[in-house]
Amino acid sequence: MAEGFSLFDKEAIQQREDSTLAPYACRSDGSRGRRHPEPDSRFRTDFQRDRDRIVHSTAFRRLEYKTQVFVNHEGDHYRTRLTHTLEVAQVSRSIARALGLNEDLVEAISLSHDLGHPPFGHAGEDALDELMADHGGFNHNAHTLRVVDVLEKRYSEFDGLNLSWEIRESIIKHGDHFADTLGEEFEPGLQPLLEAQLADLADSLAYGSHDIDDGLRAGFISFEDLRETSLWEEAEAEVLGQLGAGLDAKTLAARTVSCLIDLQIHDLVETTISRLRDHGISSVEEVRAHPGLLAGFSDEMAARKKALKEFLYSRVYRHYRTVKMQEKAKRFVREIFSEYARDPRQLPPDYSSQVEEQGLHQVISDYLAGMTDRFCQDEYRRLFHPYERI
């Protein structure tokens, strides 16, 4: 090795964290560890290893063909669950850097947050929840934890990915983290880490902004429609003021969506820093013990985001074509589930062999939730179309 250079190993990374991260950030050497003890890595922290395990998992690859809003076959340029996840990771890592948080941790949380989503987005989740109503229901946070703890098969020593406690807690506390089903293991009376709070907000920021882009592409909404919302109106005015009025529609849409994200990020960073300062937060323990979430938007921005979300529900998520896609998706899930329940012998051997231990309905739910949109559609044809090859 050249003179003056040294290996940047795990210990050096942890030392850099100590010197550069904010006092309220979660350091990798402060992790509560894994369910199954493992030897340390020489060059990666625990959170870096978690991120890498998530990216290399089967569940992560399947996100490429799972619906965000538009079913995969509707077009090549619409967001999928995978591209959404990558956008959340990019946004959250940028914000984490500005706030002095642990970028590796927030990236791992972001990359894992949708691993348990079934095919066809929230329509698929709603259908599975109805079908599992007498068997504990279905919640994609809980199923994501099941994926990383049980269903991924990559190691001979244990099931799952054996992620750090901090990632697992952040998964189960994603969104409504005070659910009645939250076990004592994840301390339901305490707030999530600031990195987890940030990943939640980056999730809503990313999908709200990019669903506008997809809605425009699909022709569900127009620029004129969007100007009814103050947040879009401000972002578009800023873009036109910088670049002039001669932009083509695609460029205007792309630049305005980007500006929309920037406006929200700036508000989020400034509001969160102000809250941390006002409450004198100087440790992870104080973040967790605080009576409310510390990461967030200003009241004004929250109200404008709510108005934009209501606009998207009215014009995109409840558009008649979206509803048709959602209802068709629910029929796929319901009918496949019922057929497996009628005759479990049709399940693949890897799943049918688990019925005695896990219960039939749980096994069917696991199998269906792991399907991509296109696999689910193909399986429907295999089960119900008389001339489809098996």
Buried (B, 14 or more C-beta within 10 A) or exposed (E): EEEEEEEEEBBEBBEEBEEEBBEBBBBBEEBEEBBEEBEEEEEBBBBBBBBBBBBEBEBBEBBEBBBBBBBBEBEEEBBBBBBBBBBBBBBBBBBBEBBBBBBBBBBBBBBBBBBBBBBBBBBBBBBBBBBBEEEBBBBBBBBBBBBBBBBBEEEEEBBBBBBBBBBBBBBBBBEEBEEEEBEEEBEBEBBBBBBBBBBBBBBBBBBBBBBBBBBBBBEBBEEEBBEEBEBBBBBBEBBBEEEEEEBEEEEBBBBBBBBBBEBBBEBBBBBBBEBBEEBEBEEBEBBBEBEEBBBBBBEEBEEBBEBBBEBBEEBBBEBEEBEEBBEEBBEBBBBBBEBBEEEBEBBEEEBBEBBEEBEBBBBBBBBBBBBBBBBBBEBBEEBEEEEEEE
